[in-house]
Amino acid sequence: MIKVTNEKIKSADDFLLPYLRFEPENNKKNKSIILVYEIFGLTKHIKNVAEEFARNNFVVTIPDLFSRLENNINLPYNKEGFSKGIHLKKNLGWELPIMDIVGLAATLRLEHSVSVLGYCFGASLAWLAMQKSFIFEKGVCYYGSSIPDFLELNVNCPCIMHFGKEDKGIPASSIKKIRKYLEKNENKVELFEYENADHGFNCSERKSYNKSAADIAFERTLKFLKD
């Protein structure tokens, strides 16, 4: 059984950051994951992902990063939801959510090791958080479209990345740029590409959902985080 609770922490600027905590039974020795959502916010899909990892004996937390702008953002996976999400992303910026993610990691580290897992916008945030701190055990990035813009700094923990080969927002030239960066990165970072997979292939609520790619990526992610 998974216990779900609403919690808050004080971020570095004293902002009270709300987050959801998904806790499996007998969690004293469990590893933890900070799950960073897409531009669509706290969707049912993201909560389902958290529950799936919690069933695999991780303590999973979802920081509500958009709460700095609006409470309880849960946008539909359509043009209107995308437009609102992009607006929120631009207004939020990068520095404050990274600060919130690292602050939550510091709280979790009192009891658990901490990894960070992000999707889309959340993957780019996870990438930056791994570059700007040394607190994470591991990191996982699913189709982070802004990652090619942030290749100056070393990633400070092992990481795996998942991209769809049909993702027009992350073309082959961007993947090539990332692969070149990985050759010089000090920590091991692996990049996986999936045939016939578009952006958002992991989300069952999107038209781009690809069950085969999603299942393979999940198994790779689970093995990576558990090992």
Stockholm file with secondary structure:
# STOCKHOLM 1.0

chainA/1-227         MIKVTNEKIKSADDFLLPYLRFEPENNKKNKSIILVYEIFGLTKHIKNVAEEFARNNFVVTIPDLFSRLENNINLPYNKEGFSKGIHLKKNLGWELPIMDIVGLAATLRLEHSVSVLGYCFGASLAWLAMQKSFIFEKGVCYYGSSIPDFLELNVNCPCIMHFGKEDKGIPASSIKKIRKYLEKNENKVELFEYENADHGFNCSERKSYNKSAADIAFERTLKFLKD
#=GR chainA/1-227 SS CCEEEEEEEECTTSCEEEEEEEECSSCTTCCEEEEECCTTBSCHHHHHHHHHHHHTTCEEEEECGGGGTSSSCBCCSSHHHHHHHHHHHHHHCSHHHHHHHHHHHHHHTTTSCEEEEEETHHHHHHHHHHHHCSCCSCEEEESCTTGGGCCSSCCSSCEEEEEETTCTTSCHHHHHHHHHHHTTCSSCEEEEEETTCCTTTTCTTSTTCCHHHHHHHHHHHHHHHHC
#=GC SS_cons         CCEEEEEEEECTTSCEEEEEEEECSSCTTCCEEEEECCTTBSCHHHHHHHHHHHHTTCEEEEECGGGGTSSSCBCCSSHHHHHHHHHHHHHHCSHHHHHHHHHHHHHHTTTSCEEEEEETHHHHHHHHHHHHCSCCSCEEEESCTTGGGCCSSCCSSCEEEEEETTCTTSCHHHHHHHHHHHTTCSSCEEEEEETTCCTTTTCTTSTTCCHHHHHHHHHHHHHHHHC
//
